Amino acid sequence: MSSGAHAKTIIRGEIIAGGIILVNTLPGANVRLDGEEILISDQGIFLLGFQREPKTIQILEILYENKIIEKITLNVKKRSYNIQKINGIEEKKVDPPQSFLDRIYLERKSVKESRNQALFIKELYYNNGFTQPAEGPISGVYGSQRILNGKAKSPHYGVDIALPEGSNVIAPMDGVVLFTHNNLYFSGGTIILGHGQGLTTSYLHLSKILVKKDEVIKMGHLIGKVGSTGRATGPHLHWGVELNGKRLDPKYLSIFQK
């Protein structure tokens, strides 16, 4: 529902758990989602993402000259996920050994700090097109979860693409390299790219990293090679997406396809 002569917001993408939408509104406007300020470009372009278990009703407000000129109710579709219960596993395979906890904490802190740098990327790299980072069988989907020996583990926040060791991984969009590491405890060889307005993509379990931090890269640029580093049972690419702290489903990045 809109009010005011200036209202002209256009939304692209599916309003769904794990989804991302591209929104165009009045240049010079401000935006709030459920009262929280949203990053918006001078051209009136911004992104919204919906986490795995989102609020089903969210209110988007467009403000111009400090007045609300448009109010849009977003009805977010929920999804069901595959939950797998496995019992009788050795305890050391369920939780990391105590001796690794400090390392894991520091690694997670470093990754979070790197992702936060994406908030300062004003260039809308995501607007320049999209392609898949790799082509192959999907062996893991967003949102699925395992319960091991009765302990609920973190949901799977990404897509797994099963490929032979050494297969190419390319940048799906233009962006900046925010983080690289050859050997994180869980994810092994890891790359995080920033694409503008807080949007990041990540590439895990790599056998080789072929980019450097702060490098500006184009869609299709070779960034690494598939591997099985970190805690992986075999060679594959884990591909993840995050927008300002919300973990999203990579398949919805297709809205950026030209």
NUKEGU-955964 format. One line per field, with one value per residue (C-alpha): residue number from 1; x, z, y. Coordinates in steps of 0.2 Angstrom, whole numbers, m for minus. Layout:
// NUKEGU-955964
num = (NUM; ...) $
x = (X; ...) $
z = (Z; ...) $
y = (Y; ...) $
//
This chain:
// NUKEGU-955964
num = (1; 2; 3; 4; 5; 6; 7; 8; 9; 10; 11; 12; 13; 14; 15; 16; 17; 18; 19; 20; 21; 22; 23; 24; 25; 26; 27; 28; 29; 30; 31; 32; 33; 34; 35; 36; 37; 38; 39; 40; 41; 42; 43; 44; 45; 46; 47; 48; 49; 50; 51; 52; 53; 54; 55; 56; 57; 58; 59; 60; 61; 62; 63; 64; 65; 66; 67; 68; 69; 70; 71; 72; 73; 74; 75; 76; 77; 78; 79; 80; 81; 82; 83; 84; 85; 86; 87; 88; 89; 90; 91; 92; 93; 94; 95; 96; 97; 98; 99; 100; 101; 102; 103; 104; 105; 106; 107; 108; 109; 110; 111; 112; 113; 114; 115; 116; 117; 118; 119; 120; 121; 122; 123; 124; 125; 126; 127; 128; 129; 130; 131; 132; 133; 134; 135; 136; 137; 138; 139; 140; 141; 142; 143; 144; 145; 146; 147; 148; 149; 150; 151; 152; 153; 154; 155; 156; 157; 158; 159; 160; 161; 162; 163; 164; 165; 166; 167; 168; 169; 170; 171; 172; 173; 174; 175; 176; 177; 178; 179; 180; 181; 182; 183; 184; 185; 186; 187; 188; 189; 190; 191; 192; 193; 194; 195; 196; 197; 198; 199; 200; 201; 202; 203; 204; 205; 206; 207; 208; 209; 210; 211; 212; 213; 214; 215; 216; 217; 218; 219; 220; 221; 222; 223; 224; 225; 226; 227; 228; 229; 230; 231; 232; 233; 234; 235; 236; 237; 238; 239; 240; 241; 242; 243; 244; 245; 246; 247; 248; 249; 250; 251; 252; 253; 254; 255; 256; 257; 258) $
x = (0; 7; 3; 10; 13; 32; 29; 36; 45; 49; 54; 63; 65; 55; 50; 54; 64; 83; 78; 85; 76; 83; 73; 72; 64; 65; 83; 87; 74; 78; 72; 67; 62; 53; 60; 78; 88; 93; 108; 102; 112; 110; 101; 88; 93; 95; 94; 84; 87; 76; 84; 80; 66; 60; 47; 32; 26; 39; 35; 45; 44; 50; 54; 57; 61; 58; 40; 34; 28; 26; 22; 24; 19; 31; 23; 38; 35; 41; 50; 52; 69; 76; 80; 91; 93; 109; 113; 128; 141; 158; 157; 173; 165; 150; 159; 177; 190; 192; 210; 203; 190; 201; 207; 189; 184; 197; 194; 175; 180; 191; 178; 164; 176; 180; 161; 158; 169; 156; 146; 158; 157; 146; 150; 135; 145; 130; 121; 134; 127; 128; 134; 136; 153; 154; 143; 140; 128; 120; 125; 119; 105; 102; 93; 95; 100; 107; 104; 119; 117; 102; 112; 105; 120; 120; 109; 118; 119; 124; 124; 136; 142; 150; 165; 182; 197; 205; 189; 188; 178; 174; 168; 149; 148; 160; 167; 181; 191; 188; 196; 206; 213; 221; 216; 202; 196; 179; 180; 198; 203; 191; 187; 175; 170; 160; 148; 141; 129; 134; 132; 145; 148; 159; 168; 174; 185; 196; 212; 219; 216; 220; 216; 222; 214; 208; 209; 195; 188; 176; 162; 170; 187; 195; 197; 201; 200; 188; 195; 191; 200; 194; 180; 174; 170; 175; 179; 165; 162; 152; 145; 137; 128; 126; 118; 121; 121; 107; 112; 104; 101; 113; 101; 91; 106; 99; 89; 106; 107; 107) $
z = (0; m4; 0; m8; m26; m26; m22; m36; m28; m39; m31; m40; m33; m22; m4; 4; 18; 12; m2; m8; m17; m27; m24; m34; m26; m27; m28; m12; m2; 15; 19; 35; 37; 53; 59; 55; 43; 27; 16; 0; m15; m21; m36; m24; m26; m11; m6; 7; 13; 23; 34; 36; 49; 45; 52; 41; 41; 38; 35; 22; 23; 10; 17; 7; 16; 33; 28; 24; 6; 4; 16; 9; 19; 14; 17; 18; 13; 25; 19; 26; 28; 28; 46; 48; 65; 67; 84; 89; 83; 92; 103; 96; 79; 85; 94; 91; 104; 118; 112; 96; 103; 105; 87; 81; 91; 83; 66; 67; 74; 59; 47; 55; 55; 36; 32; 41; 29; 16; 23; 17; m1; m9; m27; m33; m40; m39; m52; m66; m69; m61; m66; m57; m48; m53; m62; m55; m45; m29; m14; m1; 0; 10; 27; 30; 47; 56; 74; 80; 96; 100; 98; 85; 74; 64; 49; 32; 26; 8; m7; m9; m27; m29; m41; m43; m34; m43; m53; m56; m45; m53; m46; m49; m48; m49; m31; m19; m10; 8; 16; 11; 22; 17; 32; 43; 56; 48; 31; 26; 11; 11; 1; 5; m8; m6; m19; m12; 2; 14; 2; 3; m5; 2; m5; 7; 7; m8; m12; m20; m18; m33; m27; m14; m1; m7; m25; m36; m48; m62; m64; m72; m64; m58; m39; m33; m35; m27; m13; 3; 16; 33; 39; 23; 19; 0; m13; m16; m16; m2; m8; 4; 4; 18; 18; 34; 46; 37; 30; 13; 0; m15; m28; m26; m32; m50; m49; m53; m70; m85) $
y = (0; 17; 35; 51; 56; 51; 32; 21; 7; m9; m25; m39; m57; m69; m64; m80; m88; m88; m76; m59; m45; m30; m15; 2; 17; 36; 43; 52; 42; 34; 16; 7; m11; m14; 2; m2; 9; 0; 4; 13; 20; 38; 30; 23; 5; m7; m25; m35; m53; m65; m78; m96; m93; m76; m65; m69; m50; m37; m18; m8; 11; 23; 40; 56; 73; 64; 59; 41; 41; 23; 8; m10; m25; m40; m57; m68; m86; m100; m115; m133; m141; m158; m163; m178; m187; m198; m207; m218; m206; m205; m189; m182; m182; m172; m158; m151; m156; m144; m140; m132; m121; m106; m107; m109; m94; m83; m89; m85; m68; m64; m70; m59; m44; m47; m49; m32; m24; m27; m13; 0; m6; 7; 1; m9; m23; m35; m25; m30; m48; m65; m83; m99; m101; m119; m132; m149; m160; m152; m163; m151; m138; m123; m125; m143; m148; m163; m169; m179; m189; m178; m162; m150; m144; m128; m128; m129; m111; m114; m125; m139; m143; m160; m159; m167; m160; m146; m141; m122; m110; m93; m77; m77; m58; m43; m39; m36; m50; m47; m63; m78; m92; m108; m118; m114; m127; m131; m123; m126; m115; m101; m85; m71; m59; m42; m36; m20; m14; m28; m43; m56; m73; m87; m102; m116; m132; m125; m134; m118; m100; m89; m72; m60; m49; m32; m38; m31; m45; m47; m60; m76; m73; m89; m87; m105; m124; m136; m147; m156; m145; m142; m154; m161; m179; m177; m164; m151; m132; m125; m109; m97; m80; m67; m50; m39; m54; m64; m81; m83; m96; m94; m100; m84; m74; m78; m61; m53; m62; m51) $
//
